[in-house]
Amino acid sequence: MTILILTGAGISAESGLGTFRDMDGLWTKYDLNEVATPEGFARNPKRVQTFYNARRANCRGATPNAAHVALGQLVSAREDVILVTQNVDDLHERGGATGVIHMHGELARALCAACDHRWDAPDEMSVDDPCPACGTKATRPDVVWFGEMPYHMERIYDAMAEVDLFVAIGTSGNVYPAAGFVTEAKQNGAETLELNLEPTDARGLFDAGRYGPASQVVPLWVDEVLRR
């Protein structure tokens, strides 16, 4: 049985990384047009770099929780599990997962806006950092901003065509294209399951749902899968 798992900010909330769409979410504290769009970067790259330097520091100080560890165990135990995340942190990897598909990029990576070269980001990025490939001072975080196309979409949709079970964990179901994955999976004949703190607006699209803190709900579900 092939399982495709999509995770969102909710799985990292218990590790101290803020979610985006709740009342106290990250985007309520910042103007996303200024820190998470290509236009905002063009207007004030220093402000954007400062914002992501803070996010990178926050990520470094976070620890994987039981949900990350459980998914790491599942990925290690089964070759038929595909783990896709909307998160730009590395908590899945630190929780033991390999081959994670980061559809929104990674805080730990840098991107040249001039030549598309990518490399491991330093802890602190600056507007004066030259690209190691072309030398242009146009380096930015390798994260997908609003208005940009998520990464690895062809690979994800190819996997979706073969999936037997689609599981959404800690994601609001409001951000496209990921919000359309449950419909895509169902059209391909897959079972669908939502694991979240509480039912989302997309709950009616799923065959089943389990609700509570990710650190409790996810390990219980993983244990069930591994016992099959």
Buried (B, 14 or more C-beta within 10 A) or exposed (E): EBBBBBBBBBBBBBBEBBBBBBEEBBBEEEEBEBBBBBEBBEEEBEBBBBBBBEBBEBBEEBEBBBBBBBBBBBBEEBEEBBBBBBBBBBBBBBBBBEEBBBBBBBBBBBBBBBEEBBBEBEEEBEBEBEBEEEEEBBBBBBBBBEEEEBBBEEEBEEBBEEBBBBBBBBBBBEBEEBBBBBEBBBEBEBBBBBBBBEEBEBBEBBBEBBEEBBBEBBBEBBEEBEEE
